[in-house]
Amino acid sequence: MGRKITGHLYKRDKLYWFRYRHGGKECRLPLKATREGYARLEMERRIAIINTDITNKCVTSCKNQSSTGVAIPLDVAWERYIASGKRPDTGSATLETYRRSFGVFLRWLKEQHPEAKTLGDITDSIAEAFHADIRAKSNPSTTNKYRNVLRLVFRVLVGNAGVNPWTDIVTLKLKTNNRRIFTADEIKTVLKMAVGEILTLCLLGRHTALRLGDCCLLDVREIDMVKRRIVRVPSKTKRKGRPVIIPIPDELYGHLVQIFHKRKSGYVCPESAATYIKDPATMTDRLQRFFRDECGIRTTKAGTGAGTGKRAVVEVGFHSFRHSWVTEALENGVDSATVHAIAGWGSPAMEKVYSHVSPEHMEQVLGVNRAPSGATIQRLSDEQLRLLSDTVCAELRNRRLIPSESNADDSTADKPVAIPA
């Protein structure tokens, strides 16, 4: 067993470095820290990782110390990736997504290939089997993300010391599956059935176009009840630091007043925030069940999902609130610049993805008036049919196509009004 290492800090320009000796050679690693306290913590963490590798006899030379090749144990692989100076400078949210994806792979390995203990044990056939399993359960975009994360982690850790089994796995061609908007009746049903934090989340999604994560993690301090606006930097564009400023309409304002009576700080939806931070998928599943089971909304494309033998293709979800908001804003004449500012888009091309102009709106804009079809009339209730008949009769009298009520004889008044199909 090799002798466990110690080391010390030194500073070069503004950054701290870690210097130590192993195998009779001097090694140096950048710590990417400008403050001594942070640098010392990072140095201690790296020492622990390197000593763990020495205990497992996987450190062979100073040259491959930051990328020890195929002998890296799987249970310390992620920590080694975090410590590597060769990994890209990734934001914390993205890095957490990478960690979860790598964790899914490790759990799959324990079930399917428990004999695999190090990176070197991951063969091409194992990589292909995992890729096929993910592909059967997920859409092409998600499958590509797993492949890209694993290829990156292996590239950083393995380097030139071994073969990366993910390199030859091809990227799948993406198939766009945009969410559809909620219908007006669906929105009424959702807001009627929702209670507690689910109602708060749905109202936020309905009136702000914020994504689920931003609604769950919205802080009370980001809401200005005096100026009636929400100011938040969306999580998806957090690195750019551009806040979106969203006016608060009456329905949402009335609901938020009740919340502000209870608390002045913290998350607007604390329970949902805790769930989302722990596992975003759990929060997504909870809302999907609410839409499907309590609101009676079909959330997946017909012929997909449970009982069909095909992967579920989601058509409706919380993100549909965002599509609905954009569509209604554009239909109501809100200019594109305002829509882009509130939605927080970085590219105008996103407007094409999120806008779903309804046929009724296009007909209204183009001045197209459609008479109700016979089938439509047959579906009307007695009260709706009576109102329609009264409206048509009033218009016919106004155009003097039938006698007015004062001049109509009994025989004319008793005749039914024919409504063209």
QUIDA-V301363 format. One record per backbone hydrogen bond with DSSP energy under -0.5 kcal/mol. NH is the residue of the N-H (numbers start at 1). CO is the residue of the C=O. Records with the same first field share a line. If there is no record, write none. Layout:
NH: CO ; CO
This chain:
8: 19
10: 17
12: 15
15: 12
16: 33
17: 10
18: 29
19: 8
20: 27
21: 6
22: 25
25: 22
27: 20
29: 18
31: 16
39: 35
40: 36
41: 37
42: 38
43: 39
44: 40
45: 41
46: 42
47: 43
48: 44
49: 45
50: 46
51: 47
52: 48
53: 49
54: 50
55: 51
56: 52
57: 54
58: 53
59: 53
60: 58
65: 62
69: 157
71: 68
72: 69
74: 117
76: 73
77: 74
78: 74
80: 76
81: 77
82: 78
83: 79
84: 80 ; 81
87: 84
90: 88
95: 91
96: 92
97: 93
98: 94
99: 95
100: 96
101: 97
102: 98
103: 99
104: 100
105: 101
106: 102
107: 103
108: 104
109: 105
110: 106
111: 107
112: 108
113: 109
116: 113
119: 72
120: 70
121: 118
122: 119
123: 121
127: 123
128: 124
129: 125
130: 126
131: 127
132: 128
133: 129
134: 130
135: 131
136: 132
137: 133
138: 134
143: 139
144: 140
145: 141
146: 142
147: 143
148: 144
149: 145
150: 146
151: 147
152: 148
153: 149
154: 150
155: 151
156: 152
157: 153
158: 154
159: 154 ; 155
161: 158
162: 159
165: 163
167: 164
169: 166
170: 168
176: 174
180: 315
182: 320
187: 183
188: 184
189: 185
190: 186
191: 187
192: 188
193: 189
194: 190
198: 195
199: 195
200: 196
201: 197
202: 198
203: 199
204: 200
205: 201
206: 202
207: 203
208: 204
209: 205
210: 204
215: 211
216: 212
217: 213
218: 215
220: 266
222: 219
223: 220
224: 222 ; 229
225: 223
228: 224
229: 224
230: 246
231: 222
232: 230 ; 244
234: 232 ; 242
237: 234
238: 235
240: 237
241: 237
242: 237
243: 241
244: 232
246: 230 ; 244
247: 245
248: 228
249: 247
253: 249
254: 250
255: 251
256: 252
257: 253
258: 254
259: 255
260: 256
261: 257
262: 258 ; 259
263: 259
268: 218
270: 267
273: 269
274: 270
275: 271
276: 272
277: 273
278: 274
279: 275
282: 279
283: 279
284: 280
285: 281
286: 282
287: 283
288: 284
289: 285
290: 286
291: 287
292: 288
293: 289
294: 289 ; 290
295: 290
297: 291
298: 296
299: 297
301: 313
304: 301
305: 310
308: 305
309: 305
310: 305
314: 312
315: 299
316: 299
320: 317
321: 318
322: 318 ; 319
323: 319
324: 320
325: 321
326: 322
327: 323
328: 324
329: 325
330: 326
331: 327
332: 328
333: 330
334: 329
339: 335
340: 336
341: 337
342: 338
343: 339
344: 340
345: 340
350: 347
351: 348
352: 349
353: 349
354: 350
355: 351
362: 358
363: 359
364: 360
365: 361
366: 362
367: 364
368: 363
369: 367
370: 368
377: 373
378: 374
379: 375 ; 376
380: 377
385: 381
386: 382
387: 383
388: 384
389: 385
390: 386
391: 387
392: 388
393: 389
394: 390
395: 391
396: 392
397: 393
398: 394
399: 395
400: 397
401: 396
402: 396
407: 404
408: 404
413: 409
414: 410
415: 412
418: 416
420: 418
